[in-house]
Amino acid sequence: MNIDRVEFLAWMERINTRFDLVCEKINEFHYKRSTIDGDELLDNQDILLMLKISYRSLQRYRSSGKLPYYSISGKLYYKLSDVHQFIRENFKGRIVKPPLERK
């Protein structure tokens, strides 16, 4: 089976057009994160990775009222601004000094 150059180029153009459409859809989905009042919503997994804490610690922060959350259809979400406020209030910055160089 042999196809000529013109037909091959036409098929390649169609394929590239389809890839462009898929790329646009992926970008739309990526930038259309859940928001509330214009603030991005994060789920449990996002918070666990961001704060590098265990699920139990996150549950403790919720229970104590330190970290506000929203329950939507049984799933928990946190506003990004609330998380930043929580970090500022609860995690005091430590300055880590670099190790001394040995001579």
N, CA, C and O atoms as a Tinker XYZ file with bonds, in Angstrom:
   412  protein
     1  N      0.846000   -1.173000    0.000000    73     2
     2  CA     0.000000    0.000000    0.000000    64     1     3
     3  C      0.888000    1.231000    0.000000    63     2     4     5
     4  O      1.752000    1.392000    0.862000    81     3
     5  N      0.670000    2.067000   -0.945000    73     3     6
     6  CA     1.471000    3.264000   -1.124000    64     5     7
     7  C      0.548000    4.480000   -1.173000    63     6     8     9
     8  O     -0.461000    4.475000   -1.878000    81     7
     9  N      0.902000    5.527000   -0.415000    73     7    10
    10  CA     0.133000    6.765000   -0.532000    64     9    11
    11  C      1.062000    7.837000   -1.057000    63    10    12    13
    12  O      2.266000    7.833000   -0.804000    81    11
    13  N      0.472000    8.744000   -1.788000    73    11    14
    14  CA     1.314000    9.796000   -2.355000    64    13    15
    15  C      1.575000   10.882000   -1.313000    63    14    16    17
    16  O      0.926000   10.928000   -0.268000    81    15
    17  N      2.499000   11.721000   -1.606000    73    15    18
    18  CA     2.963000   12.765000   -0.689000    64    17    19
    19  C      1.846000   13.727000   -0.304000    63    18    20    21
    20  O      1.741000   14.108000    0.862000    81    19
    21  N      1.017000   14.123000   -1.251000    73    19    22
    22  CA    -0.053000   15.089000   -0.983000    64    21    23
    23  C     -1.051000   14.507000    0.024000    63    22    24    25
    24  O     -1.464000   15.186000    0.964000    81    23
    25  N     -1.425000   13.263000   -0.180000    73    23    26
    26  CA    -2.368000   12.626000    0.734000    64    25    27
    27  C     -1.747000   12.470000    2.127000    63    26    28    29
    28  O     -2.424000   12.670000    3.135000    81    27
    29  N     -0.484000   12.118000    2.179000    73    27    30
    30  CA     0.217000   11.989000    3.453000    64    29    31
    31  C      0.230000   13.322000    4.203000    63    30    32    33
    32  O     -0.054000   13.366000    5.400000    81    31
    33  N      0.557000   14.397000    3.505000    73    31    34
    34  CA     0.594000   15.716000    4.144000    64    33    35
    35  C     -0.792000   16.136000    4.626000    63    34    36    37
    36  O     -0.920000   16.768000    5.675000    81    35
    37  N     -1.827000   15.787000    3.867000    73    35    38
    38  CA    -3.193000   16.113000    4.284000    64    37    39
    39  C     -3.541000   15.381000    5.583000    63    38    40    41
    40  O     -4.123000   15.969000    6.494000    81    39
    41  N     -3.187000   14.107000    5.663000    73    39    42
    42  CA    -3.439000   13.348000    6.880000    64    41    43
    43  C     -2.655000   13.909000    8.065000    63    42    44    45
    44  O     -3.184000   14.004000    9.172000    81    43
    45  N     -1.434000   14.267000    7.841000    73    43    46
    46  CA    -0.614000   14.833000    8.921000    64    45    47
    47  C     -1.202000   16.153000    9.409000    63    46    48    49
    48  O     -1.166000   16.444000   10.605000    81    47
    49  N     -1.733000   16.939000    8.506000    73    47    50
    50  CA    -2.365000   18.209000    8.890000    64    49    51
    51  C     -3.597000   17.943000    9.763000    63    50    52    53
    52  O     -3.816000   18.637000   10.756000    81    51
    53  N     -4.392000   16.947000    9.396000    73    51    54
    54  CA    -5.561000   16.584000   10.207000    64    53    55
    55  C     -5.141000   16.128000   11.607000    63    54    56    57
    56  O     -5.743000   16.517000   12.608000    81    55
    57  N     -4.117000   15.313000   11.655000    73    55    58
    58  CA    -3.638000   14.820000   12.954000    64    57    59
    59  C     -3.136000   15.974000   13.814000    63    58    60    61
    60  O     -3.433000   16.030000   15.007000    81    59
    61  N     -2.387000   16.883000   13.228000    73    59    62
    62  CA    -1.885000   18.042000   13.980000    64    61    63
    63  C     -3.031000   18.908000   14.483000    63    62    64    65
    64  O     -2.973000   19.429000   15.597000    81    63
    65  N     -4.075000   19.066000   13.670000    73    63    66
    66  CA    -5.238000   19.843000   14.092000    64    65    67
    67  C     -5.895000   19.188000   15.306000    63    66    68    69
    68  O     -6.286000   19.872000   16.251000    81    67
    69  N     -6.014000   17.862000   15.275000    73    67    70
    70  CA    -6.601000   17.139000   16.404000    64    69    71
    71  C     -5.746000   17.295000   17.666000    63    70    72    73
    72  O     -6.280000   17.483000   18.759000    81    71
    73  N     -4.438000   17.216000   17.518000    73    71    74
    74  CA    -3.549000   17.411000   18.667000    64    73    75
    75  C     -3.715000   18.807000   19.253000    63    74    76    77
    76  O     -3.706000   18.978000   20.472000    81    75
    77  N     -3.864000   19.797000   18.391000    73    75    78
    78  CA    -4.073000   21.162000   18.872000    64    77    79
    79  C     -5.368000   21.267000   19.678000    63    78    80    81
    80  O     -5.401000   21.930000   20.715000    81    79
    81  N     -6.433000   20.618000   19.206000    73    79    82
    82  CA    -7.706000   20.636000   19.928000    64    81    83
    83  C     -7.582000   19.957000   21.290000    63    82    84    85
    84  O     -8.095000   20.461000   22.289000    81    83
    85  N     -6.910000   18.832000   21.326000    73    83    86
    86  CA    -6.712000   18.115000   22.588000    64    85    87
    87  C     -5.880000   18.962000   23.547000    63    86    88    89
    88  O     -6.173000   19.021000   24.741000    81    87
    89  N     -4.867000   19.602000   23.037000    73    87    90
    90  CA    -4.009000   20.461000   23.862000    64    89    91
    91  C     -4.813000   21.615000   24.457000    63    90    92    93
    92  O     -4.639000   21.947000   25.630000    81    91
    93  N     -5.684000   22.224000   23.668000    73    91    94
    94  CA    -6.531000   23.312000   24.164000    64    93    95
    95  C     -7.444000   22.824000   25.284000    63    94    96    97
    96  O     -7.598000   23.501000   26.300000    81    95
    97  N     -8.044000   21.658000   25.102000    73    95    98
    98  CA    -8.939000   21.103000   26.126000    64    97    99
    99  C     -8.181000   20.816000   27.420000    63    98   100   101
   100  O     -8.687000   21.082000   28.510000    81    99
   101  N     -6.993000   20.285000   27.301000    73    99   102
   102  CA    -6.179000   20.008000   28.488000    64   101   103
   103  C     -5.842000   21.305000   29.210000    63   102   104   105
   104  O     -5.926000   21.370000   30.437000    81   103
   105  N     -5.464000   22.330000   28.469000    73   103   106
   106  CA    -5.149000   23.620000   29.078000    64   105   107
   107  C     -6.369000   24.228000   29.752000    63   106   108   109
   108  O     -6.251000   24.790000   30.841000    81   107
   109  N     -7.544000   24.128000   29.125000    73   107   110
   110  CA    -8.772000   24.638000   29.737000    64   109   111
   111  C     -9.036000   23.930000   31.054000    63   110   112   113
   112  O     -9.346000   24.569000   32.060000    81   111
   113  N     -8.916000   22.622000   31.048000    73   111   114
   114  CA    -9.158000   21.845000   32.257000    64   113   115
   115  C     -8.149000   22.202000   33.347000    63   114   116   117
   116  O     -8.508000   22.320000   34.519000    81   115
   117  N     -6.904000   22.371000   32.960000    73   115   118
   118  CA    -5.847000   22.686000   33.924000    64   117   119
   119  C     -6.089000   24.036000   34.593000    63   118   120   121
   120  O     -5.888000   24.166000   35.801000    81   119
   121  N     -6.511000   25.027000   33.843000    73   119   122
   122  CA    -6.690000   26.365000   34.393000    64   121   123
   123  C     -8.066000   26.573000   35.008000    63   122   124   125
   124  O     -8.312000   27.609000   35.625000    81   123
   125  N     -8.964000   25.611000   34.852000    73   123   126
   126  CA   -10.307000   25.729000   35.398000    64   125   127
   127  C    -10.399000   24.994000   36.720000    63   126   128   129
   128  O    -11.291000   24.166000   36.904000    81   127
   129  N     -9.513000   25.275000   37.626000    73   127   130
   130  CA    -9.548000   24.634000   38.935000    64   129   131
   131  C    -10.755000   25.162000   39.697000    63   130   132   133
   132  O    -11.286000   26.227000   39.382000    81   131
   133  N    -11.175000   24.416000   40.687000    73   131   134
   134  CA   -12.312000   24.819000   41.502000    64   133   135
   135  C    -11.964000   26.088000   42.263000    63   134   136   137
   136  O    -10.885000   26.206000   42.843000    81   135
   137  N    -12.893000   27.033000   42.251000    73   135   138
   138  CA   -12.677000   28.282000   42.974000    64   137   139
   139  C    -13.940000   28.649000   43.742000    63   138   140   141
   140  O    -15.046000   28.238000   43.390000    81   139
   141  N    -13.749000   29.431000   44.795000    73   139   142
   142  CA   -14.857000   29.998000   45.543000    64   141   143
   143  C    -14.461000   31.425000   45.884000    63   142   144   145
   144  O    -13.383000   31.660000   46.431000    81   143
   145  N    -15.308000   32.355000   45.571000    73   143   146
   146  CA   -15.018000   33.786000   45.754000    64   145   147
   147  C    -13.714000   34.177000   45.067000    63   146   148   149
   148  O    -12.988000   35.044000   45.554000    81   147
   149  N    -13.419000   33.544000   43.942000    73   147   150
   150  CA   -12.203000   33.852000   43.198000    64   149   151
   151  C    -10.941000   33.264000   43.801000    63   150   152   153
   152  O     -9.841000   33.525000   43.313000    81   151
   153  N    -11.086000   32.474000   44.856000    73   151   154
   154  CA    -9.938000   31.874000   45.531000    64   153   155
   155  C     -9.889000   30.387000   45.193000    63   154   156   157
   156  O    -10.917000   29.711000   45.232000    81   155
   157  N     -8.716000   29.877000   44.866000    73   155   158
   158  CA    -8.560000   28.481000   44.472000    64   157   159
   159  C     -8.854000   27.548000   45.640000    63   158   160   161
   160  O     -8.467000   27.813000   46.779000    81   159
   161  N     -9.543000   26.451000   45.339000    73   159   162
   162  CA    -9.834000   25.439000   46.348000    64   161   163
   163  C     -8.854000   24.282000   46.222000    63   162   164   165
   164  O     -8.545000   23.832000   45.119000    81   163
   165  N     -8.373000   23.810000   47.359000    73   163   166
   166  CA    -7.448000   22.681000   47.404000    64   165   167
   167  C     -8.122000   21.537000   48.144000    63   166   168   169
   168  O     -8.894000   21.770000   49.075000    81   167
   169  N     -7.839000   20.309000   47.742000    73   167   170
   170  CA    -8.407000   19.167000   48.455000    64   169   171
   171  C     -7.391000   18.629000   49.465000    63   170   172   173
   172  O     -6.292000   19.165000   49.605000    81   171
   173  N     -7.780000   17.557000   50.166000    73   171   174
   174  CA    -6.907000   16.996000   51.204000    64   173   175
   175  C     -5.523000   16.660000   50.673000    63   174   176   177
   176  O     -4.516000   16.989000   51.301000    81   175
   177  N     -5.470000   16.005000   49.516000    73   175   178
   178  CA    -4.184000   15.579000   48.960000    64   177   179
   179  C     -3.282000   16.778000   48.674000    63   178   180   181
   180  O     -2.079000   16.730000   48.933000    81   179
   181  N     -3.861000   17.846000   48.141000    73   179   182
   182  CA    -3.078000   19.055000   47.871000    64   181   183
   183  C     -2.465000   19.605000   49.158000    63   182   184   185
   184  O     -1.295000   19.987000   49.182000    81   183
   185  N     -3.263000   19.642000   50.226000    73   183   186
   186  CA    -2.791000   20.186000   51.504000    64   185   187
   187  C     -1.708000   19.292000   52.111000    63   186   188   189
   188  O     -0.699000   19.784000   52.617000    81   187
   189  N     -1.926000   17.971000   52.056000    73   187   190
   190  CA    -0.933000   17.050000   52.617000    64   189   191
   191  C      0.415000   17.213000   51.933000    63   190   192   193
   192  O      1.456000   17.203000   52.591000    81   191
   193  N      0.398000   17.362000   50.621000    73   191   194
   194  CA     1.655000   17.538000   49.885000    64   193   195
   195  C      2.269000   18.911000   50.142000    63   194   196   197
   196  O      3.487000   19.041000   50.266000    81   195
   197  N      1.425000   19.926000   50.222000    73   195   198
   198  CA     1.921000   21.287000   50.415000    64   197   199
   199  C      2.564000   21.461000   51.786000    63   198   200   201
   200  O      3.646000   22.037000   51.901000    81   199
   201  N      1.897000   20.960000   52.826000    73   199   202
   202  CA     2.387000   21.158000   54.192000    64   201   203
   203  C      3.300000   20.036000   54.676000    63   202   204   205
   204  O      3.940000   20.155000   55.721000    81   203
   205  N      3.359000   18.940000   53.907000    73   203   206
   206  CA     4.169000   17.777000   54.280000    64   205   207
   207  C      3.798000   17.281000   55.671000    63   206   208   209
   208  O      4.646000   17.124000   56.550000    81   207
   209  N      2.490000   17.037000   55.840000    73   207   210
   210  CA     1.966000   16.541000   57.105000    64   209   211
   211  C      1.184000   15.261000   56.839000    63   210   212   213
   212  O      0.902000   14.919000   55.691000    81   211
   213  N      0.836000   14.554000   57.920000    73   211   214
   214  CA     0.043000   13.332000   57.786000    64   213   215
   215  C     -1.440000   13.690000   57.719000    63   214   216   217
   216  O     -1.849000   14.809000   58.027000    81   215
   217  N     -2.225000   12.699000   57.307000    73   215   218
   218  CA    -3.670000   12.908000   57.242000    64   217   219
   219  C     -4.226000   13.193000   58.637000    63   218   220   221
   220  O     -5.119000   14.025000   58.794000    81   219
   221  N     -3.702000   12.509000   59.639000    73   219   222
   222  CA    -4.166000   12.708000   61.018000    64   221   223
   223  C     -3.879000   14.124000   61.499000    63   222   224   225
   224  O     -4.710000   14.717000   62.187000    81   223
   225  N     -2.728000   14.676000   61.153000    73   223   226
   226  CA    -2.411000   16.055000   61.538000    64   225   227
   227  C     -3.387000   17.024000   60.887000    63   226   228   229
   228  O     -3.853000   17.972000   61.519000    81   227
   229  N     -3.690000   16.776000   59.623000    73   227   230
   230  CA    -4.652000   17.631000   58.922000    64   229   231
   231  C     -6.016000   17.553000   59.596000    63   230   232   233
   232  O     -6.694000   18.568000   59.757000    81   231
   233  N     -6.412000   16.356000   59.986000    73   231   234
   234  CA    -7.688000   16.171000   60.672000    64   233   235
   235  C     -7.692000   16.923000   62.006000    63   234   236   237
   236  O     -8.701000   17.517000   62.385000    81   235
   237  N     -6.578000   16.894000   62.702000    73   235   238
   238  CA    -6.455000   17.599000   63.976000    64   237   239
   239  C     -6.584000   19.112000   63.773000    63   238   240   241
   240  O     -7.242000   19.784000   64.569000    81   239
   241  N     -5.968000   19.655000   62.722000    73   239   242
   242  CA    -6.079000   21.089000   62.435000    64   241   243
   243  C     -7.521000   21.470000   62.122000    63   242   244   245
   244  O     -7.982000   22.543000   62.512000    81   243
   245  N     -8.237000   20.589000   61.413000    73   243   246
   246  CA    -9.649000   20.847000   61.112000    64   245   247
   247  C    -10.480000   20.822000   62.387000    63   246   248   249
   248  O    -11.285000   21.721000   62.630000    81   247
   249  N    -10.280000   19.784000   63.204000    73   247   250
   250  CA   -11.080000   19.600000   64.424000    64   249   251
   251  C    -10.880000   20.737000   65.412000    63   250   252   253
   252  O    -11.821000   21.153000   66.089000    81   251
   253  N     -9.666000   21.233000   65.492000    73   251   254
   254  CA    -9.375000   22.315000   66.440000    64   253   255
   255  C     -9.819000   23.673000   65.914000    63   254   256   257
   256  O     -9.794000   24.660000   66.649000    81   255
   257  N    -10.220000   23.732000   64.660000    73   255   258
   258  CA   -10.676000   24.995000   64.084000    64   257   259
   259  C     -9.546000   25.867000   63.572000    63   258   260   261
   260  O     -9.779000   27.006000   63.166000    81   259
   261  N     -8.329000   25.353000   63.584000    73   259   262
   262  CA    -7.190000   26.142000   63.106000    64   261   263
   263  C     -7.208000   26.323000   61.594000    63   262   264   265
   264  O     -6.745000   27.340000   61.078000    81   263
   265  N     -7.745000   25.332000   60.885000    73   263   266
   266  CA    -7.757000   25.380000   59.425000    64   265   267
   267  C     -9.200000   25.266000   58.930000    63   266   268   269
   268  O     -9.789000   24.186000   58.983000    81   267
   269  N     -9.772000   26.376000   58.450000    73   267   270
   270  CA   -11.153000   26.331000   57.947000    64   269   271
   271  C    -11.258000   25.451000   56.704000    63   270   272   273
   272  O    -10.322000   25.364000   55.910000    81   271
   273  N    -12.406000   24.804000   56.550000    73   271   274
   274  CA   -12.608000   23.927000   55.401000    64   273   275
   275  C    -14.062000   23.993000   54.951000    63   274   276   277
   276  O    -14.933000   24.475000   55.676000    81   275
   277  N    -14.301000   23.509000   53.760000    73   275   278
   278  CA   -15.639000   23.461000   53.172000    64   277   279
   279  C    -15.912000   22.030000   52.752000    63   278   280   281
   280  O    -15.042000   21.362000   52.193000    81   279
   281  N    -17.116000   21.561000   53.022000    73   279   282
   282  CA   -17.514000   20.221000   52.604000    64   281   283
   283  C    -18.501000   20.361000   51.448000    63   282   284   285
   284  O    -19.595000   20.902000   51.611000    81   283
   285  N    -18.100000   19.870000   50.289000    73   283   286
   286  CA   -18.939000   19.940000   49.097000    64   285   287
   287  C    -19.131000   18.516000   48.598000    63   286   288   289
   288  O    -18.173000   17.854000   48.200000    81   287
   289  N    -20.365000   18.054000   48.623000    73   287   290
   290  CA   -20.708000   16.687000   48.200000    64   289   291
   291  C    -19.854000   15.643000   48.917000    63   290   292   293
   292  O    -19.430000   14.657000   48.313000    81   291
   293  N    -19.608000   15.861000   50.193000    73   291   294
   294  CA   -18.856000   14.897000   50.983000    64   293   295
   295  C    -17.350000   14.982000   50.844000    63   294   296   297
   296  O    -16.629000   14.218000   51.486000    81   295
   297  N    -16.862000   15.893000   50.021000    73   295   298
   298  CA   -15.420000   16.049000   49.850000    64   297   299
   299  C    -14.989000   17.352000   50.517000    63   298   300   301
   300  O    -15.696000   18.358000   50.446000    81   299
   301  N    -13.837000   17.328000   51.158000    73   299   302
   302  CA   -13.350000   18.494000   51.892000    64   301   303
   303  C    -12.439000   19.341000   51.017000    63   302   304   305
   304  O    -11.577000   18.828000   50.304000    81   303
   305  N    -12.653000   20.660000   51.091000    73   303   306
   306  CA   -11.842000   21.613000   50.340000    64   305   307
   307  C    -11.372000   22.719000   51.273000    63   306   308   309
   308  O    -11.995000   22.999000   52.297000    81   307
   309  N    -10.264000   23.336000   50.898000    73   307   310
   310  CA    -9.669000   24.413000   51.675000    64   309   311
   311  C     -9.359000   25.561000   50.731000    63   310   312   313
   312  O     -8.841000   25.345000   49.635000    81   311
   313  N     -9.674000   26.783000   51.152000    73   311   314
   314  CA    -9.325000   27.940000   50.327000    64   313   315
   315  C     -7.828000   28.190000   50.442000    63   314   316   317
   316  O     -7.247000   28.090000   51.523000    81   315
   317  N     -7.220000   28.514000   49.319000    73   315   318
   318  CA    -5.778000   28.750000   49.298000    64   317   319
   319  C     -5.398000   29.889000   50.238000    63   318   320   321
   320  O     -4.371000   29.817000   50.912000    81   319
   321  N     -6.211000   30.935000   50.289000    73   319   322
   322  CA    -5.902000   32.061000   51.181000    64   321   323
   323  C     -5.972000   31.631000   52.650000    63   322   324   325
   324  O     -5.180000   32.097000   53.468000    81   323
   325  N     -6.917000   30.742000   52.987000    73   323   326
   326  CA    -6.996000   30.235000   54.362000    64   325   327
   327  C     -5.763000   29.407000   54.713000    63   326   328   329
   328  O     -5.257000   29.479000   55.833000    81   327
   329  N     -5.290000   28.631000   53.762000    73   327   330
   330  CA    -4.091000   27.815000   53.990000    64   329   331
   331  C     -2.876000   28.713000   54.210000    63   330   332   333
   332  O     -2.065000   28.461000   55.101000    81   331
   333  N     -2.752000   29.763000   53.395000    73   331   334
   334  CA    -1.628000   30.693000   53.575000    64   333   335
   335  C     -1.706000   31.376000   54.938000    63   334   336   337
   336  O     -0.686000   31.545000   55.606000    81   335
   337  N     -2.906000   31.769000   55.352000    73   335   338
   338  CA    -3.087000   32.392000   56.661000    64   337   339
   339  C     -2.718000   31.407000   57.773000    63   338   340   341
   340  O     -2.063000   31.784000   58.745000    81   339
   341  N     -3.131000   30.164000   57.632000    73   339   342
   342  CA    -2.808000   29.119000   58.601000    64   341   343
   343  C     -1.299000   28.941000   58.724000    63   342   344   345
   344  O     -0.772000   28.807000   59.828000    81   343
   345  N     -0.614000   28.942000   57.598000    73   343   346
   346  CA     0.844000   28.788000   57.604000    64   345   347
   347  C      1.496000   29.960000   58.330000    63   346   348   349
   348  O      2.392000   29.766000   59.151000    81   347
   349  N      1.046000   31.175000   58.026000    73   347   350
   350  CA     1.629000   32.357000   58.680000    64   349   351
   351  C      1.421000   32.326000   60.191000    63   350   352   353
   352  O      2.313000   32.707000   60.948000    81   351
   353  N      0.250000   31.877000   60.630000    73   351   354
   354  CA    -0.065000   31.901000   62.055000    64   353   355
   355  C      0.546000   30.740000   62.844000    63   354   356   357
   356  O      0.848000   30.895000   64.027000    81   355
   357  N      0.728000   29.594000   62.214000    73   355   358
   358  CA     1.100000   28.398000   62.971000    64   357   359
   359  C      2.505000   27.873000   62.736000    63   358   360   361
   360  O      3.041000   27.146000   63.572000    81   359
   361  N      3.089000   28.219000   61.645000    73   359   362
   362  CA     4.430000   27.721000   61.367000    64   361   363
   363  C      5.404000   28.891000   61.432000    63   362   364   365
   364  O      5.527000   29.668000   60.486000    81   363
   365  N      6.075000   28.999000   62.536000    73   363   366
   366  CA     7.055000   30.073000   62.693000    64   365   367
   367  C      8.282000   29.738000   61.872000    63   366   368   369
   368  O      8.796000   28.621000   61.924000    81   367
   369  N      8.736000   30.701000   61.126000    73   367   370
   370  CA     9.892000   30.476000   60.257000    64   369   371
   371  C     11.164000   30.281000   61.052000    63   370   372   373
   372  O     11.471000   31.045000   61.967000    81   371
   373  N     11.885000   29.265000   60.693000    73   371   374
   374  CA    13.192000   29.021000   61.293000    64   373   375
   375  C     14.227000   29.274000   60.231000    63   374   376   377
   376  O     14.079000   28.853000   59.084000    81   375
   377  N     15.262000   29.955000   60.614000    73   375   378
   378  CA    16.360000   30.187000   59.686000    64   377   379
   379  C     17.334000   29.031000   59.841000    63   378   380   381
   380  O     17.897000   28.807000   60.912000    81   379
   381  N     17.516000   28.324000   58.778000    73   379   382
   382  CA    18.431000   27.188000   58.798000    64   381   383
   383  C     19.783000   27.668000   58.310000    63   382   384   385
   384  O     19.926000   28.149000   57.185000    81   383
   385  N     20.766000   27.527000   59.177000    73   383   386
   386  CA    22.107000   27.968000   58.806000    64   385   387
   387  C     22.787000   26.870000   58.007000    63   386   388   389
   388  O     22.650000   25.689000   58.326000    81   387
   389  N     23.513000   27.252000   56.977000    73   387   390
   390  CA    24.231000   26.229000   56.208000    64   389   391
   391  C     25.330000   25.612000   57.064000    63   390   392   393
   392  O     25.870000   26.277000   57.948000    81   391
   393  N     25.665000   24.357000   56.814000    73   391   394
   394  CA    26.719000   23.715000   57.609000    64   393   395
   395  C     28.060000   24.409000   57.387000    63   394   396   397
   396  O     28.337000   24.948000   56.316000    81   395
   397  N     28.876000   24.377000   58.427000    73   395   398
   398  CA    30.196000   24.991000   58.326000    64   397   399
   399  C     31.069000   24.176000   57.384000    63   398   400   401
   400  O     31.034000   22.945000   57.371000    81   399
   401  N     31.836000   24.891000   56.612000    73   399   402
   402  CA    32.742000   24.203000   55.689000    64   401   403
   403  C     33.978000   23.752000   56.454000    63   402   404   405
   404  O     34.516000   24.489000   57.280000    81   403
   405  N     34.413000   22.549000   56.173000    73   403   406
   406  CA    35.629000   22.039000   56.797000    64   405   407
   407  C     36.799000   22.315000   55.882000    63   406   408   409
   408  O     36.703000   22.218000   54.658000    81   407
   409  N     37.900000   22.660000   56.508000    73   407   410
   410  CA    39.100000   22.945000   55.713000    64   409   411
   411  C     40.070000   21.815000   55.811000    63   410   412
   412  O     41.143000   21.869000   55.211000    81   411
